[in-house]
Amino acid sequence: FAILGALAVAGVAWAGTQFVDQKNLQFSVSLLKVSADDVVVFKNSDDVVHDITISGEGLLANSGLQHPGDAFKIRLVKTGAYKVTCGLHPRMKLTVIVE
């Protein structure tokens, strides 16, 4: 199972749950490909607060303040490209492609 988790973080799509870590003021990946209906979990492994915004394909979602250790989960059901940013750290950027 560890192999599947490592591949998911690397951006390979597997049905189910995908994980993105936040550490050192950056996302663990800059591009993530997932299947429609997958859940993406954003875990704050940093020592600062983050505020994730996801936009695209008719969706605008925000995690609110995400404290160290918190996780934000979202199910992406519509195919397309989604832009993920941190409202507190604008250099943090990620694109999620839902296939």
C-alpha positions as CSV (number, residue, x, y, z in Angstrom):
1,F,0.0,0.0,0.0
2,A,2.9,2.4,0.6
3,I,3.8,2.2,-3.1
4,L,0.3,3.3,-4.1
5,G,0.5,6.3,-1.7
6,A,3.9,7.3,-3.0
7,L,2.6,7.2,-6.6
8,A,-0.5,9.2,-5.7
9,V,1.7,12.0,-4.2
10,A,3.8,11.9,-7.4
11,G,0.8,12.7,-9.4
12,V,-0.3,9.3,-10.8
13,A,-4.1,8.9,-10.7
14,W,-5.6,6.1,-8.6
15,A,-9.3,5.9,-7.9
16,G,-10.1,7.0,-4.4
17,T,-8.2,9.4,-2.2
18,Q,-5.2,11.5,-3.3
19,F,-2.9,13.3,-0.8
20,V,-1.1,16.6,-1.1
21,D,1.2,17.7,1.6
22,Q,2.1,21.3,2.5
23,K,5.6,21.7,3.9
24,N,8.2,24.5,3.7
25,L,5.6,26.9,2.2
26,Q,5.0,24.7,-0.8
27,F,2.7,21.9,-2.0
28,S,4.4,18.5,-2.4
29,V,3.5,18.5,-6.1
30,S,2.9,21.2,-8.7
31,L,0.6,19.0,-10.9
32,L,-1.8,16.3,-9.7
33,K,-3.9,14.2,-12.0
34,V,-6.9,12.5,-10.5
35,S,-10.0,10.7,-11.6
36,A,-13.5,12.3,-11.4
37,D,-15.0,11.7,-8.0
38,D,-11.7,11.3,-6.2
39,V,-11.2,13.0,-2.9
40,V,-8.1,15.2,-2.6
41,V,-6.7,15.7,1.0
42,F,-4.5,18.7,1.7
43,K,-2.5,18.1,4.9
44,N,-0.8,21.0,6.6
45,S,2.6,19.5,7.7
46,D,4.0,23.0,7.9
47,D,4.6,25.0,11.1
48,V,2.5,27.9,9.8
49,V,-1.2,28.5,9.0
50,H,-2.4,28.0,5.3
51,D,-5.6,29.0,3.5
52,I,-6.3,26.9,0.4
53,T,-8.5,28.2,-2.4
54,I,-9.5,25.8,-5.3
55,S,-11.1,27.3,-8.4
56,G,-12.1,26.1,-11.9
57,E,-14.9,24.3,-13.8
58,G,-17.6,26.1,-11.9
59,L,-16.0,25.5,-8.5
60,L,-14.7,28.0,-5.9
61,A,-13.8,26.4,-2.6
62,N,-11.8,27.6,0.4
63,S,-10.4,25.7,3.3
64,G,-10.5,28.6,5.7
65,L,-7.5,28.9,8.0
66,Q,-5.7,25.5,8.1
67,H,-3.5,25.2,11.2
68,P,-0.5,22.9,11.4
69,G,-1.7,19.3,11.4
70,D,-5.1,20.1,9.9
71,A,-6.3,18.4,6.8
72,F,-8.8,19.8,4.2
73,K,-10.7,17.3,2.0
74,I,-12.5,18.0,-1.2
75,R,-14.2,15.7,-3.7
76,L,-13.7,16.8,-7.3
77,V,-16.5,15.5,-9.5
78,K,-16.3,17.5,-12.7
79,T,-13.5,16.9,-15.2
80,G,-11.2,19.8,-16.0
81,A,-8.4,21.9,-14.6
82,Y,-8.4,23.4,-11.1
83,K,-6.1,26.0,-9.8
84,V,-5.0,25.6,-6.1
85,T,-3.4,28.4,-4.2
86,C,-2.7,29.5,-0.6
87,G,-4.3,32.9,0.2
88,L,-1.6,33.5,2.8
89,H,1.4,32.4,0.7
90,P,0.8,33.3,-3.0
91,R,3.8,31.5,-4.3
92,M,2.2,28.2,-3.3
93,K,0.5,27.0,-6.5
94,L,-0.8,23.6,-7.7
95,T,-2.8,22.5,-10.7
96,V,-5.2,19.6,-10.4
97,I,-6.3,17.9,-13.6
98,V,-9.5,15.8,-13.2
99,E,-9.9,13.2,-15.9
